[in-house]
Amino acid sequence: MNIIMEQIFAKFFPKTYNQLKECKVEVWNILWIEWLFTGFLKSFQLKHCTILWDYFLLNGESFIFRLSYAVFGLINANAASLSKDRLVEQSKRLVAMNFEVILRQAVDESGNELAFKYIDGLIKK
């Protein structure tokens, strides 16, 4: 899973991905601990987590990668306003405050066809 996420982030958001790497931020560890180990509860309200759980149960691991793509896209879109010193903290706050935007991005096939095809291709390998 780590390799897939790294490939997705590096391909679609190279500038932000490299910035995080320069700050020695391990994206995978943050997502793994903050999301998968806690069932998203550490990042989102319970009412939002139940929605994410439903999507995950219906769509499988593909949804986790699409959700990660949406989160990283939000961070990427706001990268200029994020402080390098507090990048992780500010990113977490940004994600928590934009649940609807992230969910829409993660499930909207029409706006993300190429990215989702790429993600699905990585998962099948």
PAZAPA-4460 file (N, C-alpha, C; in steps of 0.05 Angstrom, whole numbers, plus 32768, in hexadecimal, padded with zeros to 4 digits):
% residues 125
    n_x    n_y    n_z   ca_x   ca_y   ca_z    c_x    c_y    c_z   seq   type   mol
   8010   7FE8   8000   8000   8000   8000   8011   8019   8000     1      M     A
   8027   8018   800E   8039   8030   8010   8043   8038   7FF5     2      N     A
   804B   8024   7FE5   8056   8029   7FCB   8041   8036   7FB9     3      I     A
   8028   802C   7FBB   8013   8037   7FAA   800E   8054   7FB1     4      I     A
   800C   805A   7FCB   8007   8076   7FD3   801D   8088   7FCA     5      M     A
   8036   807F   7FCE   804D   808F   7FC6   804C   8095   7FA8     6      E     A
   8045   8081   7F98   8043   8085   7F7B   802D   8098   7F73     7      Q     A
   8016   8096   7F80   8000   80A8   7F7B   8008   80C5   7F81     8      I     A
   8012   80C9   7F99   8019   80E4   7FA1   802F   80F0   7F90     9      F     A
   8044   80E0   7F8A   805A   80EA   7F7A   8051   80F1   7F5D    10      A     A
   803F   80E1   7F52   8036   80E6   7F37   8023   80FE   7F34    11      K     A
   8010   8101   7F46   7FFC   8115   7F43   8001   812F   7F52    12      F     A
   8012   812E   7F66   8018   8146   7F77   8036   8147   7F7D    13      F     A
   8047   8147   7F68   8064   8145   7F6D   806F   815C   7F7E    14      P     A
   8066   8174   7F7A   8072   818B   7F88   806C   8188   7FA7    15      K     A
   8053   8182   7FAE   804C   817F   7FCA   8059   8166   7FD5    16      T     A
   8059   8151   7FC6   8066   8138   7FCF   8083   813D   7FD6    17      Y     A
   8091   814A   7FC4   80AD   8150   7FC9   80B1   8163   7FE1    18      N     A
   809F   8176   7FE4   80A1   8188   7FFB   809E   8178   8015    19      Q     A
   808B   8166   8016   8087   8155   802E   80A0   8144   8033    20      L     A
   80AB   8139   801E   80C4   8129   8021   80DB   813A   802B    21      K     A
   80DD   8153   8022   80F2   8165   802B   80EF   816B   8049    22      E     A
   80D6   816C   8052   80D0   8171   806E   80D2   8157   807F    23      C     A
   80D9   8142   8072   80DC   8127   807E   80C1   811D   8089    24      K     A
   80AC   8123   807B   8091   811A   8083   808B   8100   8073    25      V     A
   8086   80EB   8082   807F   80D2   8075   8061   80D0   8072    26      E     A
   8057   80D7   805B   803B   80D8   8055   802D   80BE   805D    27      V     A
   8039   80A8   8055   802D   808E   805A   8028   8089   8078    28      W     A
   803C   8090   8089   8038   808B   80A6   8022   809C   80B1    29      N     A
   801F   80B5   80A7   800A   80C6   80B1   7FEF   80BA   80A9    30      I     A
   7FEC   80B3   8090   7FD2   80A9   8086   7FCC   808E   8094    31      L     A
   7FE0   807D   8096   7FDB   8063   80A2   7FD2   8065   80BF    32      W     A
   7FE1   8074   80CE   7FDB   8077   80EB   7FC1   8088   80EF    33      I     A
   7FBF   809E   80E1   7FA8   80B0   80E5   7F8E   80A4   80DA    34      E     A
   7F90   8094   80C6   7F77   808A   80B9   7F72   806D   80BE    35      W     A
   7F83   805C   80B4   7F7D   8040   80B3   7F7D   8033   80CF    36      L     A
   7F90   803A   80E0   7F90   802F   80FB   7F79   8039   810C    37      F     A
   7F6F   8050   8106   7F5A   805C   8116   7F3F   805C   8108    38      T     A
   7F3D   8051   80F1   7F24   8051   80E2   7F1B   806D   80DB    39      G     A
   7F2E   807F   80D6   7F29   809B   80D0   7F20   80AC   80E7    40      F     A
   7F1C   80A0   80FF   7F10   80AE   8116   7F23   80C4   8120    41      L     A
   7F3C   80C2   811C   7F4F   80D7   8126   7F4E   80F0   8114    42      K     A
   7F44   80ED   80FC   7F44   8104   80E9   7F28   8110   80E4    43      S     A
   7F14   80FF   80E7   7EF9   8108   80E1   7EE5   8103   80F7    44      F     A
   7ECF   8111   80F7   7EB9   810C   810A   7EAD   80F0   8105    45      Q     A
   7EA0   80E5   8119   7E94   80CA   8116   7E80   80C9   8100    46      L     A
   7E6F   80DE   80FD   7E5B   80DD   80E8   7E68   80DC   80CC    47      K     A
   7E80   80E9   80C9   7E8E   80E7   80B0   7E9C   80CC   80AC    48      H     A
   7EA6   80C1   80C2   7EB3   80A7   80C0   7EA0   8091   80B7    49      C     A
   7E88   8092   80C0   7E75   807E   80B8   7E70   807F   809A    50      T     A
   7E70   8097   808E   7E6E   8099   8071   7E86   808D   8063    51      I     A
   7E9E   8093   806E   7EB6   8088   8062   7EB7   806A   8065    52      L     A
   7EAE   805F   807B   7EAD   8042   807F   7E9B   8035   806A    53      W     A
   7E84   8042   8065   7E71   8037   8051   7E7E   8036   8036    54      D     A
   7E8B   804C   802E   7E99   804C   8014   7EAF   8037   8013    55      Y     A
   7EBE   8035   8028   7ED3   8021   8029   7EC8   8004   8026    56      F     A
   7EB2   7FFF   8035   7EA6   7FE4   8033   7E9A   7FDE   8018    57      L     A
   7E90   7FF3   800B   7E84   7FEF   7FF0   7E99   7FED   7FDA    58      L     A
   7EAF   7FFC   7FDD   7EC3   7FFF   7FC7   7EDE   7FF2   7FCC    59      N     A
   7EE3   7FE9   7FE5   7EFC   7FDC   7FEB   7F13   7FEF   7FED    60      G     A
   7F2B   7FE4   7FE9   7F44   7FF3   7FED   7F47   800A   7FD9    61      E     A
   7F3A   8008   7FC3   7F3B   801D   7FAF   7F32   8038   7FBB    62      S     A
   7F1E   8036   7FCC   7F13   804F   7FD8   7F29   805C   7FEA    63      F     A
   7F38   804C   7FF8   7F4D   8057   800A   7F61   8067   7FF9    64      I     A
   7F69   805D   7FE2   7F7C   806B   7FD1   7F6F   8084   7FC4    65      F     A
   7F56   8082   7FBC   7F49   8099   7FB1   7F45   80AF   7FC6    66      R     A
   7F3F   80A7   7FDE   7F3D   80BA   7FF4   7F58   80C7   7FFA    67      L     A
   7F6D   80B7   7FFA   7F88   80C2   7FFE   7F8F   80D6   7FE8    68      S     A
   7F87   80CF   7FCF   7F8C   80E1   7FB8   7F7D   80FC   7FBD    69      Y     A
   7F64   80FA   7FC6   7F54   8112   7FCB   7F61   8123   7FE2    70      A     A
   7F6A   8116   7FF7   7F76   8124   800D   7F90   8132   8004    71      V     A
   7FA0   8123   7FF6   7FB9   812F   7FED   7FB4   8145   7FD9    72      F     A
   7F9F   8143   7FC9   7F98   8158   7FB6   7F90   8172   7FC5    73      G     A
   7F82   816F   7FDB   7F7A   8186   7FEC   7F93   8193   7FF8    74      L     A
   7FA5   8182   8002   7FBE   818D   800E   7FCE   819B   7FF8    75      I     A
   7FCF   818F   7FE1   7FDE   819A   7FCA   7FD2   81B5   7FC2    76      N     A
   7FB8   81B7   7FC1   7FAB   81D0   7FB9   7FB0   81E7   7FCD    77      A     A
   7FB6   81DF   7FE6   7FBA   81F3   7FFB   7FD7   81F5   8004    78      N     A
   7FE9   81E8   7FF6   8005   81E6   7FFE   8012   8201   8003    79      A     A
   800C   8214   7FF2   8018   822E   7FF4   8012   823C   800F    80      A     A
   7FFB   8236   801A   7FF3   8243   8033   7FFB   8233   804C    81      S     A
   8007   821C   8049   800F   820B   805F   802C   8211   8067    82      L     A
   8031   8214   8081   804B   8219   808B   805C   8200   808B    83      S     A
   8075   8201   8083   8086   81E9   8084   808A   81DE   80A0    84      K     A
   808B   81F1   80B3   808F   81E9   80CF   8078   81DA   80DB    85      D     A
   8060   81E0   80D2   8047   81D5   80DD   8037   81C7   80C7    86      R     A
   8044   81BC   80B3   8037   81B1   809C   8024   819A   80A3    87      L     A
   802D   8188   80B3   801C   8171   80BA   8004   817A   80CA    88      V     A
   8008   818A   80DE   7FF2   8194   80EF   7FDE   81A3   80DF    89      E     A
   7FE7   81B5   80CE   7FD5   81C5   80BD   7FC7   81B4   80A9    90      Q     A
   7FD4   81A0   809E   7FC8   818E   808A   7FB1   817E   8097    91      S     A
   7FB6   8174   80AF   7FA2   8165   80BE   7F89   8176   80C3    92      K     A
   7F8D   818F   80CB   7F77   81A1   80D0   7F68   81A7   80B6    93      R     A
   7F76   81AB   80A0   7F6B   81B0   8086   7F59   8199   807E    94      L     A
   7F63   8181   8081   7F54   8168   807A   7F3B   8166   808B    95      V     A
   7F3D   816A   80A5   7F26   8167   80B7   7F10   817C   80B0    96      A     A
   7F18   8193   80A7   7F04   81A8   80A1   7EF7   81A6   8085    97      M     A
   7F01   8194   8075   7EF8   8192   8059   7EEE   8176   8052    98      N     A
   7EDF   816A   8064   7ED6   814E   805F   7EC6   814C   8045    99      F     A
   7EB2   815E   8042   7EA0   815C   802A   7EB0   815E   8010   100      E     A
   7EC3   8171   800F   7ED3   8175   7FF8   7EE3   815B   7FF1   101      V     A
   7EEF   8150   8006   7F00   8138   8003   7EEF   8120   7FF9   102      I     A
   7ED8   811C   8006   7EC7   8106   7FFE   7EBD   8109   7FE2   103      L     A
   7EB5   8121   7FDA   7EAC   8126   7FBF   7EC2   811F   7FAB   104      R     A
   7EDA   8128   7FB1   7EF1   8123   7F9F   7EF7   8105   7F9D   105      Q     A
   7EF4   80F7   7FB4   7EFB   80DB   7FB4   7EE7   80C9   7FA5   106      A     A
   7ECE   80D2   7FA3   7EBA   80C2   7F95   7EB2   80CC   7F7A   107      V     A
   7EBB   80E4   7F72   7EB3   80F0   7F59   7EC4   80E5   7F42   108      D     A
   7EB9   80D2   7F34   7EC8   80C5   7F1E   7ECD   80D8   7F07   109      E     A
   7EBA   80EA   7F01   7EBC   80FB   7EEA   7ED4   810E   7EEB   110      S     A
   7EDA   8119   7F02   7EF0   812C   7F04   7F0B   811F   7F08   111      G     A
   7F0C   8105   7F0C   7F25   80F8   7F13   7F2A   80DE   7F04   112      N     A
   7F1F   80DC   7EEC   7F20   80C3   7EDD   7F3D   80B9   7ED9   113      E     A
   7F4F   80CA   7ED0   7F6A   80C1   7ECB   7F78   80B9   7EE5   114      L     A
   7F75   80C8   7EFA   7F81   80C1   7F14   7F76   80A7   7F1E   115      A     A
   7F5C   80A3   7F1D   7F50   808B   7F28   7F57   8072   7F17   116      F     A
   7F5A   8076   7EFD   7F63   805F   7EEC   7F7F   8058   7EF4   117      K     A
   7F90   806C   7EF8   7FAC   8067   7F00   7FAC   8058   7F1B   118      Y     A
   7F9C   8062   7F2E   7F9B   8055   7F49   7F92   8039   7F47   119      I     A
   7F7C   8034   7F38   7F71   8019   7F35   7F86   8006   7F28   120      D     A
   7F95   8011   7F15   7FAA   8001   7F08   7FC0   7FFA   7F1B   121      G     A
   7FC7   800C   7F2D   7FDC   8005   7F41   7FD2   7FF0   7F54   122      L     A
   7FB9   7FF1   7F5C   7FAE   7FDE   7F6F   7FAE   7FC2   7F63   123      I     A
   7FA7   7FC0   7F49   7FA5   7FA6   7F3C   7FC0   7F98   7F38   124      K     A
   7FD6   7FA7   7F39   7FF1   7F9C   7F34   7FF9   7F88   7F49   125      K     A
***
